């Protein structure tokens, strides 16, 4: 997955569930979204863990940016 896809996963978590997820925490959701066609119709679950992210970096993500690694 790209950093952009992971950042989008972080935004989705915040927008849809109001949960803060660091990049590693949002990676499973981003991977599922990337593979959504193959997973369509299946019951799946992803675990959200990890909200350890600096405020300034998280604000970048929420603005639609992808912070440099």
N, C-alpha and C positions, 0 to 999 in steps of 0.2 A: 504494500500500500504506500501511497505517497503521503508526504506531510500534509498536503492539501486535503486529502481524503480523511486523514485523522483529525485535522482541525474541523472539518465539517461534522465529523462524529461528535466532537466536543460541543459544537453549536447545537446539534440536534438534541443531545442530552439536556442542555440547558433550556432550549426553547420548549421542548415537549414534556420534560419532567422536572425542570427547575433544579437539576442536580449539577454540581460542579464536577467535571471529570478532567483529569490531566490527560495528556496524550496517550500514555500507556493504558489508562483506564478506558479510553474511548476506542482504542484500537479494535477490540472484538466487534463492536457495533459497526465500525467502518468496514471491517472485513466482511461481515454479514451483508451489509448494504452493497458492497462491491460484487458479491456473489448472489445477489437477490434473485436473479432469473433461475439459477440452478436450485435454489432453496425454496422457490415459490411453492406454496401448498404444503410445505413441511412444517411441523412444529419444532421450533427452535427456541433457544434461550441464550442470552449473553449475560455475563456477570459484569457489573459496573463496580470497579474497585479503583481507588486511587484518585484523590482530589488534591494532591499536593502540587500546586502550581502557583507561581508568583502572580500577584495581582496585576502587574503591568503586562505580563505575558498573556494572561487570561483576557484582559481587556482588548488586546490586539486580536485575539481569536474572535471575540464577540463582535468586533468591528468588521469581521470578514477577512482579516489578514491571516497569513500563515507565518508565525514567527520563525526566524532562522534557528536552526538546530543548535 
